[in-house]
Amino acid sequence: MKQSPYSLATDGSTEMDDIKMYPIVVKMFNASLGRVVVMLLKICESRESTGRAIFELLDGKLTKRGIPWSNCVSLAADNAAVMQGLGKGVAAFLKAQHPHIYLVGCPCHLIHLAAERASRQLSVNIEDFLITIYYYLDKSSKRKSSLRDIQIMCDTEVRKILKLASTRWLSLGQCVNRLLQQLDALTVFFGNELDAGKKKRTKSPGSSNLPKLPPGPTQKPKATPSTSMPATVPPKQSSSSLSKARAT
């Protein structure tokens, strides 16, 4: 690296801790082997995730080893602004240090973004579709067992439906491929689930639409108050007061 061209690649870990790891990967031509090799130079730790902090991390490791930036052909990183931003990203500080360096964004990420925009023209949301199917089966051993029987009946390999992780966009292709592999079995399974749901909703001819109430105590009908009775009932009198009233 001190005497021949090389390229760098790095990215930050996705841990939620305050310290992130940045592996520095080097690609260069090995004359003794006669081919291009990829090697891990160093795994660094940093509490800051700004463009300046990441650049200083890379610059410090190269300077410590006496490796010049002038031999660096390119830097490969994801397409986040902290990496590729020409204002305050790593790219801005690299261009100031080495104007002729070539910045390589992640091609897989770019392809994913293009495919995501194209999928919006479909009649169904692919991500919601996958998530709905997964969670419909996830918590029910009965449904999983029923799907397994249908997979065997359809001569389909018994495989689980994969869970989509939206933050891991490469998993979307794996989930879609698994869904297509199990499409025949899933079609039969959900057809059976639909028929079973219709049978439950179908009521017998003499059944009432009112919900059944739990049995309670028999209540006696309330007596109709007489109009001749006074509106207020006088308080009870003691026996001594009654005898005085009779003597009078």
GROMACS elastic network, one bead per residue, 0.5 to 0.9 nm:
[ bonds ]
;  ai    aj funct       b0    kb
    1     4     6  0.52740   500
    1     5     6  0.63661   500
    1     6     6  0.60663   500
    1    26     6  0.89607   500
    1    28     6  0.76037   500
    1    67     6  0.62046   500
    1    68     6  0.79440   500
    1    71     6  0.71246   500
    1    72     6  0.82574   500
    2     5     6  0.82411   500
    2    65     6  0.87042   500
    2    66     6  0.69707   500
    2    68     6  0.63148   500
    2    71     6  0.73398   500
    3    67     6  0.84173   500
    3    68     6  0.87133   500
    3    71     6  0.74181   500
    4    28     6  0.79512   500
    4    29     6  0.80366   500
    4    71     6  0.62877   500
    4    72     6  0.87107   500
    5    28     6  0.66107   500
    5    29     6  0.78083   500
    5    70     6  0.84384   500
    5    72     6  0.58013   500
    5    73     6  0.62458   500
    6    26     6  0.67903   500
    6    27     6  0.57500   500
    6    29     6  0.75449   500
    6    71     6  0.62653   500
    6    72     6  0.50930   500
    6    73     6  0.58336   500
    6    74     6  0.76078   500
    7    25     6  0.83368   500
    7    26     6  0.57851   500
    7    27     6  0.52572   500
    7    28     6  0.65788   500
    7    71     6  0.83710   500
    7    72     6  0.53818   500
    7    73     6  0.52648   500
    7    75     6  0.58913   500
    7    76     6  0.77682   500
    8    24     6  0.67827   500
    8    25     6  0.57149   500
    8    27     6  0.65138   500
    8    72     6  0.73622   500
    8    73     6  0.81709   500
    8    74     6  0.63534   500
    8    76     6  0.61936   500
    8    77     6  0.87396   500
    9    23     6  0.81316   500
    9    24     6  0.59825   500
    9    25     6  0.51152   500
    9    26     6  0.65607   500
    9    27     6  0.82287   500
    9    74     6  0.83555   500
    9    75     6  0.54686   500
    9    77     6  0.58218   500
   10    22     6  0.62286   500
   10    23     6  0.56738   500
   10    24     6  0.50795   500
   10    25     6  0.62971   500
   10    75     6  0.79629   500
   10    76     6  0.67555   500
   10    77     6  0.57384   500
   10    78     6  0.84814   500
   11    21     6  0.82515   500
   11    22     6  0.56723   500
   11    23     6  0.67418   500
   11    24     6  0.80126   500
   11    76     6  0.87970   500
   11    77     6  0.60828   500
   11    78     6  0.70613   500
   11    83     6  0.85579   500
   12    15     6  0.88036   500
   12    20     6  0.62014   500
   12    21     6  0.57193   500
   12    23     6  0.75481   500
   12    49     6  0.80690   500
   13    16     6  0.88472   500
   13    20     6  0.56104   500
   13    21     6  0.53412   500
   13    22     6  0.65696   500
   13    23     6  0.86258   500
   14    17     6  0.87284   500
   14    20     6  0.74423   500
   14    21     6  0.86323   500
   15    18     6  0.82113   500
   15    19     6  0.79942   500
   15    20     6  0.66475   500
   15    21     6  0.85145   500
   16    19     6  0.81994   500
   16    20     6  0.82485   500
   17    20     6  0.70282   500
   18    46     6  0.84250   500
   18    47     6  0.57631   500
   18    48     6  0.81714   500
   19    45     6  0.63913   500
   19    46     6  0.55422   500
   19    48     6  0.77082   500
   20    44     6  0.82968   500
   20    45     6  0.56047   500
   20    46     6  0.54711   500
   20    47     6  0.63033   500
   20    48     6  0.79656   500
   20    49     6  0.78803   500
   21    43     6  0.65458   500
   21    44     6  0.55693   500
   21    46     6  0.65357   500
   21    47     6  0.89957   500
   22    42     6  0.83148   500
   22    43     6  0.56478   500
   22    44     6  0.50424   500
   22    45     6  0.61181   500
   22    46     6  0.76401   500
   22    54     6  0.83460   500
   22    57     6  0.87484   500
   23    40     6  0.72523   500
   23    41     6  0.76863   500
   23    42     6  0.58769   500
   23    44     6  0.60602   500
   23    45     6  0.86276   500
   24    39     6  0.87899   500
   24    40     6  0.61481   500
   24    41     6  0.55429   500
   24    42     6  0.53266   500
   24    43     6  0.61048   500
   24    44     6  0.76314   500
   24    58     6  0.77072   500
   25    38     6  0.70011   500
   25    39     6  0.57823   500
   25    41     6  0.56654   500
   25    42     6  0.74099   500
   25    43     6  0.88014   500
   26    37     6  0.82157   500
   26    38     6  0.56602   500
   26    39     6  0.52799   500
   26    40     6  0.61586   500
   26    41     6  0.63307   500
   27    36     6  0.69111   500
   27    37     6  0.57379   500
   27    39     6  0.64896   500
   27    40     6  0.89110   500
   28    35     6  0.85748   500
   28    36     6  0.55099   500
   28    37     6  0.57393   500
   28    38     6  0.67294   500
   28    39     6  0.85160   500
   29    33     6  0.84666   500
   29    34     6  0.72996   500
   29    35     6  0.57339   500
   29    37     6  0.61355   500
   29    38     6  0.88468   500
   30    33     6  0.54745   500
   30    34     6  0.57917   500
   30    35     6  0.56736   500
   30    36     6  0.58556   500
   30    37     6  0.64320   500
   31    35     6  0.69499   500
   31    36     6  0.85745   500
   32    35     6  0.82557   500
   33    36     6  0.82415   500
   33    37     6  0.87124   500
   40    43     6  0.78404   500
   42    61     6  0.80543   500
   44    57     6  0.75231   500
   44    58     6  0.87971   500
   44    61     6  0.88203   500
   45    57     6  0.85706   500
   46    49     6  0.72592   500
   46    53     6  0.78737   500
   46    54     6  0.79375   500
   46    57     6  0.78736   500
   47    53     6  0.88025   500
   48    51     6  0.89209   500
   48    53     6  0.60418   500
   48    54     6  0.77007   500
   49    52     6  0.83445   500
   49    53     6  0.63380   500
   49    54     6  0.64784   500
   49    82     6  0.77668   500
   50    53     6  0.52336   500
   50    54     6  0.62847   500
   50    55     6  0.86215   500
   50    82     6  0.62216   500
   50    83     6  0.86713   500
   50    88     6  0.79812   500
   50    89     6  0.72607   500
   50    90     6  0.80868   500
   51    54     6  0.53184   500
   51    55     6  0.61507   500
   51    56     6  0.86067   500
   51    81     6  0.85759   500
   51    82     6  0.51587   500
   51    83     6  0.63388   500
   51    84     6  0.89078   500
   51    85     6  0.82674   500
   51    88     6  0.58125   500
   51    91     6  0.78985   500
   51    92     6  0.81957   500
   51    93     6  0.77777   500
   52    55     6  0.51443   500
   52    56     6  0.60937   500
   52    57     6  0.85286   500
   52    82     6  0.89413   500
   52    88     6  0.71134   500
   52    89     6  0.69776   500
   52    90     6  0.63086   500
   52    92     6  0.88685   500
   52    93     6  0.69565   500
   53    56     6  0.51642   500
   53    57     6  0.61570   500
   53    58     6  0.88229   500
   53    90     6  0.84324   500
   54    58     6  0.64092   500
   54    59     6  0.85967   500
   54    82     6  0.88242   500
   54    83     6  0.84818   500
   54    89     6  0.88193   500
   54    90     6  0.66151   500
   55    58     6  0.51579   500
   55    59     6  0.59564   500
   55    60     6  0.83890   500
   55    89     6  0.85697   500
   55    90     6  0.54915   500
   55    91     6  0.84440   500
   55    93     6  0.67058   500
   55    94     6  0.72602   500
   56    60     6  0.57834   500
   56    61     6  0.85270   500
   56    93     6  0.89871   500
   57    60     6  0.53115   500
   57    61     6  0.65022   500
   57    62     6  0.88992   500
   58    61     6  0.54172   500
   58    62     6  0.63856   500
   58    63     6  0.86122   500
   59    62     6  0.52859   500
   59    63     6  0.59428   500
   59    64     6  0.84270   500
   59    69     6  0.83887   500
   60    63     6  0.51655   500
   60    64     6  0.59893   500
   60    65     6  0.87145   500
   61    64     6  0.52603   500
   61    65     6  0.66025   500
   61    66     6  0.88446   500
   61    67     6  0.86642   500
   62    65     6  0.52984   500
   62    66     6  0.61682   500
   62    67     6  0.50509   500
   62    68     6  0.70888   500
   62    69     6  0.79367   500
   63    67     6  0.58960   500
   63    68     6  0.72228   500
   63    69     6  0.88342   500
   64    67     6  0.77570   500
   67    70     6  0.87748   500
   67    71     6  0.80661   500
   68    71     6  0.59870   500
   68    72     6  0.75080   500
   69    72     6  0.52094   500
   69    73     6  0.86108   500
   69    94     6  0.88825   500
   69    97     6  0.75360   500
   69    98     6  0.65081   500
   69   101     6  0.88098   500
   70    73     6  0.79063   500
   70    97     6  0.87989   500
   70    98     6  0.64818   500
   70   100     6  0.85352   500
   70   101     6  0.83595   500
   72    75     6  0.78441   500
   72    98     6  0.83846   500
   72   101     6  0.67457   500
   72   102     6  0.88283   500
   73   100     6  0.78992   500
   73   101     6  0.54685   500
   73   102     6  0.62493   500
   73   103     6  0.88705   500
   74   100     6  0.88094   500
   74   101     6  0.52697   500
   74   103     6  0.55864   500
   74   104     6  0.68111   500
   75    91     6  0.85412   500
   75    94     6  0.89370   500
   75   101     6  0.74395   500
   75   102     6  0.65219   500
   75   103     6  0.51771   500
   75   104     6  0.59666   500
   75   105     6  0.85590   500
   76   102     6  0.86595   500
   76   103     6  0.62477   500
   76   105     6  0.60099   500
   76   106     6  0.71656   500
   77    80     6  0.83139   500
   77    83     6  0.66259   500
   77    84     6  0.76986   500
   77   103     6  0.80016   500
   77   104     6  0.65011   500
   77   105     6  0.55579   500
   77   106     6  0.61607   500
   78    81     6  0.88433   500
   78    83     6  0.68373   500
   78    84     6  0.76021   500
   78   104     6  0.82066   500
   78   105     6  0.53640   500
   78   107     6  0.86165   500
   78   109     6  0.74655   500
   79    82     6  0.83806   500
   79    83     6  0.66642   500
   79    84     6  0.58802   500
   79    85     6  0.85622   500
   79   104     6  0.87232   500
   79   105     6  0.53340   500
   79   106     6  0.62177   500
   79   109     6  0.74221   500
   79   110     6  0.81379   500
   80    83     6  0.54910   500
   80    84     6  0.61147   500
   80    85     6  0.75029   500
   80    89     6  0.87550   500
   80   105     6  0.88742   500
   81    84     6  0.51586   500
   81    86     6  0.82356   500
   81    87     6  0.89262   500
   81    88     6  0.82542   500
   81    89     6  0.60761   500
   81    90     6  0.86481   500
   82    85     6  0.58389   500
   82    88     6  0.70754   500
   82    90     6  0.63430   500
   82    91     6  0.83949   500
   83    86     6  0.86909   500
   83    88     6  0.87023   500
   83    91     6  0.60712   500
   83    92     6  0.87635   500
   83   105     6  0.89889   500
   84    87     6  0.89377   500
   84    88     6  0.89041   500
   84    89     6  0.56948   500
   84    90     6  0.63479   500
   84    91     6  0.51528   500
   84    92     6  0.77753   500
   84   103     6  0.75452   500
   84   104     6  0.86459   500
   84   105     6  0.74661   500
   85    88     6  0.60202   500
   85    90     6  0.68788   500
   85    91     6  0.60090   500
   85    92     6  0.65805   500
   86    89     6  0.57910   500
   86    90     6  0.77675   500
   86    91     6  0.56779   500
   86    93     6  0.82220   500
   86    95     6  0.84273   500
   87    90     6  0.88471   500
   87    91     6  0.82018   500
   87    92     6  0.57682   500
   87    93     6  0.87078   500
   88    91     6  0.78902   500
   88    92     6  0.59979   500
   88    93     6  0.75443   500
   89    92     6  0.54659   500
   89    93     6  0.70661   500
   89    94     6  0.89265   500
   90    93     6  0.54296   500
   90    94     6  0.61793   500
   90    95     6  0.86433   500
   91    94     6  0.50154   500
   91    95     6  0.60225   500
   91    96     6  0.85911   500
   91   103     6  0.70978   500
   92    95     6  0.52502   500
   92    96     6  0.63865   500
   92    97     6  0.88069   500
   93    96     6  0.51043   500
   93    97     6  0.63002   500
   93    98     6  0.85396   500
   94    97     6  0.50201   500
   94    98     6  0.57304   500
   94    99     6  0.72732   500
   94   101     6  0.74873   500
   95    98     6  0.50157   500
   95   100     6  0.71761   500
   95   101     6  0.67493   500
   95   102     6  0.89502   500
   96    99     6  0.59493   500
   98   101     6  0.58168   500
   99   102     6  0.86608   500
  104   107     6  0.82972   500
  105   108     6  0.89192   500
  105   109     6  0.81360   500
  105   110     6  0.80337   500
  106   109     6  0.53407   500
  106   110     6  0.65553   500
  106   111     6  0.89002   500
  107   110     6  0.50463   500
  107   111     6  0.61699   500
  107   112     6  0.85292   500
  108   111     6  0.51249   500
  108   112     6  0.61164   500
  108   113     6  0.86888   500
  108   170     6  0.83843   500
  109   112     6  0.50095   500
  109   113     6  0.62454   500
  109   114     6  0.87136   500
  109   169     6  0.83742   500
  109   170     6  0.86976   500
  110   113     6  0.51470   500
  110   114     6  0.63179   500
  110   115     6  0.86644   500
  111   114     6  0.51413   500
  111   115     6  0.61426   500
  111   116     6  0.85228   500
  112   115     6  0.50687   500
  112   116     6  0.59823   500
  112   117     6  0.86319   500
  112   169     6  0.75214   500
  112   170     6  0.80276   500
  113   116     6  0.50332   500
  113   117     6  0.63109   500
  113   118     6  0.86741   500
  114   117     6  0.52827   500
  114   118     6  0.62958   500
  114   119     6  0.87203   500
  115   119     6  0.60630   500
  115   120     6  0.88604   500
  116   119     6  0.51405   500
  116   120     6  0.67449   500
  117   120     6  0.55438   500
  117   121     6  0.78126   500
  118   121     6  0.59158   500
  118   122     6  0.78721   500
  119   122     6  0.54687   500
  119   123     6  0.88639   500
  119   124     6  0.86302   500
  119   125     6  0.77217   500
  119   126     6  0.75906   500
  120   123     6  0.79487   500
  120   124     6  0.81659   500
  120   125     6  0.72237   500
  120   126     6  0.88492   500
  121   124     6  0.85269   500
  122   125     6  0.71727   500
  122   126     6  0.83995   500
  124   127     6  0.89175   500
  124   128     6  0.82686   500
  124   129     6  0.72689   500
  125   128     6  0.54793   500
  125   129     6  0.60389   500
  125   130     6  0.87519   500
  126   129     6  0.50204   500
  126   130     6  0.62554   500
  126   131     6  0.86802   500
  126   172     6  0.89490   500
  126   176     6  0.83434   500
  127   130     6  0.52736   500
  127   131     6  0.62176   500
  127   132     6  0.86076   500
  127   164     6  0.74788   500
  127   166     6  0.80358   500
  127   172     6  0.77424   500
  128   131     6  0.51190   500
  128   132     6  0.60044   500
  128   133     6  0.86279   500
  129   132     6  0.53121   500
  129   133     6  0.63949   500
  129   134     6  0.87306   500
  130   133     6  0.53471   500
  130   134     6  0.61825   500
  130   135     6  0.87718   500
  130   161     6  0.87128   500
  130   162     6  0.83992   500
  130   163     6  0.76629   500
  130   164     6  0.69092   500
  130   172     6  0.89712   500
  130   175     6  0.73923   500
  130   176     6  0.77221   500
  130   179     6  0.80214   500
  131   134     6  0.51713   500
  131   135     6  0.62348   500
  131   136     6  0.85017   500
  131   163     6  0.69202   500
  131   164     6  0.64453   500
  132   135     6  0.55165   500
  132   136     6  0.60947   500
  132   137     6  0.88471   500
  133   136     6  0.51714   500
  133   137     6  0.65665   500
  133   138     6  0.85986   500
  133   161     6  0.79961   500
  134   137     6  0.54993   500
  134   138     6  0.58897   500
  134   161     6  0.61278   500
  134   162     6  0.68946   500
  134   163     6  0.61279   500
  134   164     6  0.83038   500
  135   139     6  0.69347   500
  135   163     6  0.83977   500
  136   139     6  0.72018   500
  136   140     6  0.76422   500
  136   143     6  0.83216   500
  137   140     6  0.57037   500
  137   141     6  0.77645   500
  137   142     6  0.87623   500
  137   143     6  0.59456   500
  137   144     6  0.60056   500
  137   147     6  0.88100   500
  137   161     6  0.83133   500
  138   141     6  0.78044   500
  138   143     6  0.85505   500
  138   144     6  0.77068   500
  138   161     6  0.88359   500
  139   143     6  0.86336   500
  139   144     6  0.87718   500
  140   143     6  0.53783   500
  140   144     6  0.63903   500
  140   145     6  0.86965   500
  141   144     6  0.50112   500
  141   145     6  0.60461   500
  141   146     6  0.85307   500
  142   145     6  0.51431   500
  142   146     6  0.61723   500
  142   147     6  0.86573   500
  143   147     6  0.61205   500
  143   148     6  0.85169   500
  143   189     6  0.87882   500
  144   147     6  0.51223   500
  144   148     6  0.61268   500
  144   149     6  0.87259   500
  144   160     6  0.86872   500
  145   148     6  0.50158   500
  145   149     6  0.63266   500
  145   150     6  0.87283   500
  146   149     6  0.52266   500
  146   150     6  0.63590   500
  146   151     6  0.87007   500
  146   189     6  0.74474   500
  147   150     6  0.50351   500
  147   151     6  0.60803   500
  147   152     6  0.86855   500
  147   158     6  0.88295   500
  147   185     6  0.71382   500
  147   186     6  0.72764   500
  147   188     6  0.87872   500
  147   189     6  0.60450   500
  148   151     6  0.50428   500
  148   152     6  0.63815   500
  148   153     6  0.86511   500
  148   158     6  0.62968   500
  148   159     6  0.83033   500
  148   160     6  0.89761   500
  148   185     6  0.87116   500
  149   152     6  0.52411   500
  149   153     6  0.62074   500
  149   154     6  0.86739   500
  149   158     6  0.89074   500
  150   154     6  0.60010   500
  150   155     6  0.84256   500
  150   156     6  0.83780   500
  150   185     6  0.58038   500
  150   186     6  0.81854   500
  150   188     6  0.72668   500
  150   189     6  0.67369   500
  151   154     6  0.51432   500
  151   155     6  0.61170   500
  151   157     6  0.66127   500
  151   158     6  0.58972   500
  151   159     6  0.85466   500
  151   182     6  0.77072   500
  151   184     6  0.83317   500
  151   185     6  0.52627   500
  151   186     6  0.82081   500
  151   189     6  0.89373   500
  152   155     6  0.50064   500
  152   156     6  0.59125   500
  152   157     6  0.72571   500
  152   158     6  0.69778   500
  152   185     6  0.86548   500
  153   156     6  0.75914   500
  153   185     6  0.83393   500
  154   157     6  0.88702   500
  154   184     6  0.72310   500
  154   185     6  0.61768   500
  154   188     6  0.88723   500
  155   158     6  0.88250   500
  155   185     6  0.87944   500
  156   159     6  0.85664   500
  156   181     6  0.79372   500
  156   182     6  0.69455   500
  156   184     6  0.81489   500
  156   185     6  0.71379   500
  157   181     6  0.83553   500
  157   182     6  0.79550   500
  158   182     6  0.85099   500
  159   162     6  0.88488   500
  159   178     6  0.81192   500
  159   182     6  0.79120   500
  160   178     6  0.82599   500
  160   182     6  0.89971   500
  161   175     6  0.74320   500
  161   178     6  0.66691   500
  161   179     6  0.68186   500
  161   182     6  0.82204   500
  162   171     6  0.89051   500
  162   174     6  0.78692   500
  162   175     6  0.54840   500
  162   176     6  0.88119   500
  162   178     6  0.70679   500
  162   179     6  0.81611   500
  163   171     6  0.85406   500
  163   175     6  0.70245   500
  164   167     6  0.88987   500
  164   168     6  0.81081   500
  164   169     6  0.85415   500
  164   171     6  0.63526   500
  164   172     6  0.62769   500
  164   174     6  0.87788   500
  164   175     6  0.64388   500
  165   168     6  0.53041   500
  165   169     6  0.70483   500
  165   170     6  0.88743   500
  165   171     6  0.65571   500
  165   172     6  0.76182   500
  166   169     6  0.58003   500
  166   170     6  0.89832   500
  166   171     6  0.79630   500
  166   172     6  0.77683   500
  167   170     6  0.88876   500
  167   171     6  0.89098   500
  168   171     6  0.57611   500
  168   172     6  0.77814   500
  169   172     6  0.56068   500
  169   173     6  0.80784   500
  170   173     6  0.60955   500
  170   174     6  0.73795   500
  171   174     6  0.51643   500
  171   175     6  0.61939   500
  171   176     6  0.86666   500
  172   175     6  0.51496   500
  172   176     6  0.61755   500
  172   177     6  0.85970   500
  173   176     6  0.51773   500
  173   177     6  0.61173   500
  173   178     6  0.86012   500
  174   177     6  0.51675   500
  174   178     6  0.61851   500
  174   179     6  0.86041   500
  175   178     6  0.51708   500
  175   179     6  0.61620   500
  175   180     6  0.86991   500
  176   179     6  0.50213   500
  176   180     6  0.62117   500
  176   181     6  0.86403   500
  177   180     6  0.51305   500
  177   181     6  0.62208   500
  177   182     6  0.87347   500
  178   181     6  0.50506   500
  178   182     6  0.63180   500
  178   183     6  0.84736   500
  179   182     6  0.51771   500
  179   183     6  0.57821   500
  179   186     6  0.82933   500
  180   184     6  0.82132   500
  181   184     6  0.78360   500
  181   185     6  0.88122   500
  182   185     6  0.54573   500
  182   186     6  0.60028   500
  182   187     6  0.85592   500
  183   186     6  0.50725   500
  183   187     6  0.60002   500
  183   188     6  0.87159   500
  184   187     6  0.51910   500
  184   188     6  0.64965   500
  184   189     6  0.86778   500
  185   188     6  0.53123   500
  185   189     6  0.60988   500
  185   190     6  0.87216   500
  186   190     6  0.60579   500
  186   191     6  0.83066   500
  187   190     6  0.54909   500
  187   191     6  0.60873   500
  187   192     6  0.87136   500
  188   191     6  0.50195   500
  188   192     6  0.62624   500
  188   193     6  0.86842   500
  189   192     6  0.52521   500
  189   193     6  0.63012   500
  189   194     6  0.87390   500
  190   194     6  0.60372   500
  190   195     6  0.85727   500
  191   194     6  0.51298   500
  191   195     6  0.63523   500
  191   196     6  0.86965   500
  192   195     6  0.51300   500
  192   196     6  0.61523   500
  192   197     6  0.85839   500
  193   196     6  0.51349   500
  193   197     6  0.61842   500
  193   198     6  0.87511   500
  194   197     6  0.51180   500
  194   198     6  0.63410   500
  194   199     6  0.88333   500
  195   198     6  0.51561   500
  195   199     6  0.63832   500
  195   200     6  0.88410   500
  196   199     6  0.52143   500
  196   200     6  0.64342   500
  196   201     6  0.88698   500
  197   200     6  0.52309   500
  197   201     6  0.64164   500
  197   202     6  0.88095   500
  198   201     6  0.51797   500
  198   202     6  0.62498   500
  199   202     6  0.51574   500
  199   203     6  0.82584   500
  200   203     6  0.76155   500
  203   206     6  0.84271   500
  203   207     6  0.67006   500
  203   208     6  0.88987   500
  203   209     6  0.89586   500
  204   207     6  0.55523   500
  204   208     6  0.89354   500
  205   208     6  0.87046   500
  207   210     6  0.88164   500
  208   211     6  0.77747   500
  208   212     6  0.89093   500
  210   213     6  0.89277   500
  213   216     6  0.86605   500
  216   219     6  0.88072   500
  219   222     6  0.87854   500
  220   223     6  0.89429   500
  222   225     6  0.89145   500
  223   226     6  0.89197   500
  225   228     6  0.88508   500
  225   229     6  0.78475   500
  226   229     6  0.56811   500
  226   230     6  0.88860   500
  227   230     6  0.77771   500
  227   231     6  0.86896   500
  228   231     6  0.89192   500
  229   232     6  0.83658   500
  229   233     6  0.85805   500
  230   233     6  0.65354   500
  233   236     6  0.89320   500
  234   237     6  0.87964   500
  237   240     6  0.83712   500
  237   241     6  0.65085   500
  237   242     6  0.67947   500
  238   241     6  0.55205   500
  238   242     6  0.65005   500
  239   242     6  0.51181   500
  239   243     6  0.64074   500
  239   244     6  0.88935   500
  240   243     6  0.52774   500
  240   244     6  0.64386   500
  240   245     6  0.87370   500
  241   244     6  0.52303   500
  241   245     6  0.62624   500
  241   246     6  0.88477   500
  242   245     6  0.51135   500
  242   246     6  0.63942   500
  242   247     6  0.88480   500
  243   246     6  0.51794   500
  243   247     6  0.62881   500
  243   248     6  0.87039   500
  244   247     6  0.51725   500
  244   248     6  0.62734   500
  245   248     6  0.52232   500
